[in-house]
Amino acid sequence: MVRLDEPNKVIYSMVGVSKVHGTKQVLKDIYLGYFYGAKIGVIGLNGSGKSTLLRIMAGVETSFFGEVAISPGYSIGFLEQEPQLDPAKTVIEVVKEAVKETAALLTEFEAISDKFSEPMAPAEMDTLLDARVRVPSPTGARELDCNICFM
C-alpha cells in the first residue's frame, strides 16, 4: 500500500492504448495515470469507448495495443455493465445471492440477540457476550428483505 510519505504515487497508468473493433477504432493513443485515492469519471457519447476503456483498466479486456501498469499491492474492482447472470434464476434469487453474506450475518446476529432473553448461567452469558462482540450489528441489513421485495 501507499506510504504516508508517498502521497503522489501513481498507482495506475495507461500508455498509448488503442483498441479496434473490426474496422472501427474505439480508442486511439490513450495516456492516463492516477494517484492513490483519486476519483475518476469517464464521460463520452454512446459508443465512444467508455466501457471498453474501463474493461481494459480492470484487466477484463486484454486485446489492445499499448501498455497498462498497476502498482504492486493494488487491485482494481469492476462491476460489469451487463453482468453474466444465471438464466435459470429469478431476479430476486440473483439479488439474494449477492447479499447472502449480509443476510447470514443478520441471521447470526438475531440468533445471538434472541438468546439474551433466555435464562442462563454466568459462564453462558460470558460466551454469548463474546459472540455478540464477534458478530457486529449488520447496519441496514434489517431492511434487506423489505428492499428486495420492492425491486
Residue pairs with C-beta under 8 A, 6 or more apart in sequence:
1 73
1 74
2 9
2 11
2 36
6 36
7 35
7 36
8 35
9 35
9 36
9 71
10 33
10 34
10 35
10 71
11 34
11 35
11 36
11 70
11 71
11 74
12 33
12 34
12 57
12 68
12 69
12 70
12 71
12 74
12 76
13 32
13 33
13 68
13 69
14 30
14 31
14 32
14 33
14 56
14 57
14 66
14 67
14 68
15 31
15 66
15 67
15 68
15 69
16 29
16 30
16 31
16 65
16 66
16 67
17 27
17 29
17 30
17 31
17 53
17 56
17 64
17 65
17 66
17 67
17 68
18 25
18 27
18 28
18 29
18 30
18 64
18 65
18 66
19 25
19 26
19 27
19 49
19 52
19 56
19 61
19 63
19 64
19 65
20 26
21 52
26 48
26 49
26 52
27 49
27 52
27 53
27 56
27 64
29 66
30 53
30 66
34 40
42 50
42 53
42 54
43 50
44 50
51 81
52 61
54 78
55 61
55 78
56 64
56 68
57 68
57 76
57 78
58 76
58 77
58 78
59 68
59 76
60 78
60 80
70 76
85 94
86 94
89 97
91 151
92 148
92 151
95 148
95 151
96 103
96 148
99 144
99 148
102 138
102 141
102 144
103 141
103 144
105 135
105 136
105 138
105 141
106 138
106 141
106 142
106 144
108 135
109 135
109 136
109 137
109 138
109 141
112 128
112 131
112 132
112 135
113 132
115 128
116 128
120 128
